């Protein structure tokens, strides 16, 4: 199977950790198309200084697919404390340094992937420095993923519209080629408006997905996000994805049915987050095949999709579509 995963943030790196174990068996070619519109923390500071695409999500995906020794992965994720480097991730600095040396962010990503021996290819959604912009229900307009996420946590506001600037940016040729030749394209999990949809706001990627014969799979988030998906059901996530991207054809939806523990749930609800209701029948009425299962694992205070369960289910979905013998 030739599989392309589209997204960003924690959700994409979680998915890749599971899919990595399938490479060389069920998956013959694995690619990740990663959003580069992040503007927070170390990434945001480096973008302002060097005018590069956001390295943070790229770094996390490289580590997720890496077969290198644990110490190398830890080094890439290491964050400095104190001084002028306070908060910077070593991997971010490494990617920016390689970009300066080679003159190409794409070359930097490829070299870093070789050094960390990734079991798959990581491709930035664009090689241009872009900003995610949004309009909220109160009329406020902001640019910058971090600013959008933070303002979305304000009481009574919701995202109304998102776009990227500058408009008309191009995707790498490799990103388009991978989508066009894919057997399956997976969207999510991850922040709907700030990690998944931004990739499809790039016309090259959107058009490639629209014309690709690949099976299109949408992984619905397990929890809502304040200011972005407050009160969203599983179907609402798919509806919003379709509306913003123009990609009507979603073949399969993967929906979590497990509730977090009471202790974890209370912590999330205190931050205006709640479990996404699995309105399976509503999705099925749209002609979308639904797989509703226990897909989350709880680690400390966080609700995350379990990498192995998610990867196993993706392979099962593909097997049921008659591709594997």
C-alpha positions in Angstrom: 0.0 0.0 0.0 1.2 3.5 -0.8 -0.1 5.7 2.0 -0.1 9.5 2.4 -0.9 11.1 5.8 -1.9 14.7 5.8 -1.9 16.9 8.9 0.3 18.4 11.6 0.8 18.7 15.3 0.6 15.9 17.8 -2.1 14.1 15.9 0.0 13.4 12.8 3.2 12.4 14.7 1.0 10.0 16.8 -0.4 8.4 13.6 3.1 8.1 12.1 4.5 6.3 15.1 1.9 3.6 14.5 2.2 3.5 10.7 6.0 3.2 10.9 5.7 -0.3 12.2 3.8 -1.3 9.1 6.4 -0.1 6.6 8.0 -3.0 4.7 5.0 -5.2 5.4 1.5 -3.8 4.6 2.9 -0.3 3.7 5.4 -0.2 0.9 5.6 3.6 0.7 4.7 6.0 3.5 4.7 9.8 3.1 3.6 12.6 5.4 2.5 16.0 4.1 2.9 18.4 7.0 1.6 21.8 7.7 4.2 24.6 8.0 2.0 27.4 9.3 2.8 27.1 13.0 3.9 30.3 14.7 4.4 29.5 18.3 7.4 28.9 20.6 10.8 28.0 19.2 9.3 27.6 15.7 7.8 31.1 15.7 11.0 32.8 16.8 13.1 31.0 14.2 10.5 31.9 11.5 10.8 35.6 12.3 14.6 35.5 12.3 15.2 33.4 9.2 11.9 33.6 7.2 11.6 29.8 6.9 8.7 27.4 6.9 7.7 26.3 10.4 10.2 23.5 11.4 8.4 22.3 14.6 5.8 19.8 13.2 8.4 18.6 10.6 10.8 17.9 13.5 8.1 15.9 15.4 7.3 13.8 12.3 11.0 13.1 11.6 11.3 11.8 15.2 8.1 9.8 14.9 9.4 7.9 11.8 13.0 7.6 13.0 14.7 4.3 13.5 17.8 5.9 15.1 19.0 5.2 18.6 17.0 6.7 21.4 19.7 9.2 22.3 19.5 10.7 18.8 15.8 11.1 19.0 16.1 12.6 22.4 18.7 15.0 21.1 16.4 16.2 18.2 13.6 16.9 20.7 15.9 18.5 23.4 14.9 22.0 24.5 17.5 24.4 25.8 16.8 26.1 29.2 18.0 29.6 30.0 20.0 32.2 28.0 19.3 33.3 24.4 18.5 29.7 23.4 15.8 29.3 26.1 12.9 27.2 24.7 14.5 26.3 21.4 14.3 22.7 20.3 17.7 21.4 19.0 15.9 19.8 16.0 14.4 23.1 15.0 17.9 24.8 15.1 19.3 21.8 13.2 16.7 22.2 10.4 17.2 25.9 10.1 21.0 25.5 10.1 20.7 22.9 7.3 18.4 25.3 5.4 21.1 28.0 5.6 23.8 25.6 4.5 21.9 24.0 1.6 19.8 27.0 0.6 16.7 24.7 0.6 14.3 23.8 3.4 13.3 20.7 1.4 17.0 19.6 1.3 17.3 20.2 5.0 14.3 18.0 5.7 15.6 15.2 3.5 19.1 15.3 5.1 17.7 15.3 8.6 15.5 12.4 7.6 18.5 10.5 6.3 20.5 11.2 9.5 17.6 10.0 11.7 16.8 7.1 9.4 13.1 7.7 8.9 10.9 4.9 7.6 9.0 7.2 5.3 9.2 10.6 3.6 8.3 13.9 5.3 7.2 16.6 2.9 6.3 20.2 3.9 3.0 21.3 2.5 4.8 24.3 1.0 8.4 25.6 1.0 7.2 29.1 1.3 6.8 31.0 4.6 3.1 31.2 5.2 0.8 32.4 7.9 -2.6 31.0 8.9 -5.2 33.8 9.3 -8.6 33.7 10.8 -11.8 35.7 11.4 -13.7 35.0 14.5 -17.4 35.3 15.3 -16.9 38.6 17.0 -15.3 40.1 13.9 -11.7 39.9 15.2 -9.1 39.0 12.6 -5.7 37.4 13.5 -2.8 36.0 11.6 -0.5 33.3 13.3 -1.5 29.8 14.4 -0.5 30.4 18.0 -2.5 33.7 18.2 -5.5 32.0 16.6 -5.4 29.1 19.0 -5.1 31.3 22.0 -7.8 33.7 21.0 -10.1 30.8 20.3 -10.0 29.9 24.0 -11.8 33.2 24.8 -15.4 32.8 26.0 -18.1 33.2 23.4 -15.9 33.3 20.3 -15.7 30.8 17.5 -13.8 30.5 14.3 -15.7 31.9 11.3 -13.2 31.7 8.5 -9.6 30.7 7.9 -7.1 31.3 5.0 -3.4 31.4 4.4 -1.2 34.3 3.4 0.3 34.9 1.0 -2.3 33.2 -1.2 -1.3 31.2 -4.3 1.6 29.5 -2.7 2.8 26.3 -4.4 3.3 22.8 -2.9 6.4 20.8 -3.6 6.2 18.6 -6.7 6.9 15.5 -4.5 3.8 16.2 -2.4 1.5 16.3 -5.5 3.1 13.2 -6.9 2.7 11.2 -3.7 -1.0 12.1 -3.5 -1.6 11.3 -7.2 0.0 7.8 -6.9 -1.4 7.0 -3.4 -3.6 4.0 -2.6 -4.9 5.7 0.6 -4.8 9.3 1.8 -5.4 9.8 5.6 -6.5 13.1 7.1 -6.0 13.6 10.8 -6.2 13.2 13.7 -5.2 16.7 14.7 -6.5 20.3 15.1 -9.1 20.6 12.4 -8.6 24.3 11.5 -4.9 24.7 12.4 -3.3 21.4 11.4 -5.4 19.5 8.9 -7.4 22.1 6.8 -4.4 24.5 6.2 -2.7 21.8 4.0 -5.8 21.7 1.8 -5.9 25.5 1.5 -2.9 25.1 -0.8 -4.5 24.6 -4.2 -1.9 22.2 -5.6 -2.6 19.8 -2.7 -6.4 20.2 -2.8 -6.5 19.6 -6.5 -4.3 16.5 -6.2 -6.6 15.1 -3.5 -9.7 15.9 -5.6 -8.3 14.0 -8.6 -6.6 11.1 -6.8 -8.3 7.7 -7.0 -6.9 6.9 -3.5 -9.2 5.8 -0.7 -9.8 8.9 1.4 -9.9 8.3 5.2 -10.8 10.9 7.8 -9.7 10.3 11.4 -12.1 12.1 13.7 -10.6 13.8 16.8 -11.5 12.3 20.2 -11.9 15.6 21.9 -13.3 19.0 20.9 -11.0 22.1 20.9 -12.1 25.5 22.4 -12.8 28.2 19.9 -12.4 25.7 17.0 -14.8 22.8 17.4 -16.8 23.6 20.5 -19.8 21.2 20.5 -18.8 19.5 17.3 -19.9 15.9 16.8 -18.0 13.5 14.7 -20.1 14.4 11.7 -19.6 18.1 12.3 -15.8 17.6 11.9 -16.3 15.9 8.5 -18.9 18.6 7.4 -16.4 21.4 8.2 -13.6 19.6 6.5 -15.7 19.3 3.3 -16.9 22.9 3.5 -13.5 24.4 3.9 -11.6 22.2 1.4 -14.2 21.5 -1.2 -13.3 17.8 -0.9 -16.7 16.2 -0.8 -15.6 12.6 -1.3 -14.6 11.1 2.1 -14.8 7.3 1.8 -14.1 6.2 5.3 -14.4 7.8 8.8 -12.6 6.4 11.8 -14.4 7.4 15.0 -13.4 6.8 18.6 -16.1 5.5 21.0 -14.2 5.2 24.2 -14.7 7.7 27.0 -11.8 9.0 29.0 -11.6 8.3 32.7 -13.6 10.6 35.0 -10.5 12.2 36.3 -9.1 13.0 32.9 -12.5 14.1 31.6 -13.0 16.6 34.4 -9.6 18.1 33.6 -10.5 18.5 29.9 -13.9 19.9 30.6 -12.3 22.6 32.9 -10.6 23.7 29.7 -13.8 23.7 27.7 -13.0 20.4 25.9 -15.4 17.5 25.8 -15.5 14.1 24.1 -16.6 14.2 20.4 -20.0 12.5 20.1 -19.8 9.6 17.7 -23.0 10.2 15.7 -22.3 7.3 13.4 -25.7 7.1 11.8 -25.5 10.7 10.6 -22.1 10.0 9.0 -23.3 6.8 7.4 -26.3 8.6 5.8 -23.7 10.6 3.8 -22.5 7.4 2.2 -19.4 7.3 4.3 -18.2 4.0 5.7 -17.8 4.3 9.4 -15.5 2.3 11.7 -16.4 3.1 15.3 -14.0 1.6 17.8 -12.0 2.2 21.0 -9.1 4.2 19.5 -7.6 6.2 22.4 -5.0 5.5 25.0 -4.6 7.6 28.1 -1.2 8.8 29.1 -1.0 10.8 32.2 -3.4 13.8 31.7 -3.8 13.5 28.0 -6.3 11.9 25.6 -4.5 10.7 22.5 -5.3 8.2 19.7 -3.3 5.0 20.4 -0.8 4.7 17.6 -0.9 0.9 17.3 -4.7 0.7 17.4 -5.1 3.4 14.8 -2.5 1.9 12.5 -4.0 -1.6 12.8 -7.5 -0.2 11.9 -6.1 1.7 8.9 -4.6 -1.6 7.6 -7.9 -3.4 8.3 -9.8 -0.8 6.4 -7.6 -1.2 3.4 -7.7 -5.0 3.6 -11.5 -4.9 3.6 -11.4 -2.9 0.4 -9.8 -6.0 -1.3 -6.4 -4.7 -2.0 -4.3 -7.1 0.1 -4.5 -10.7 -0.8 
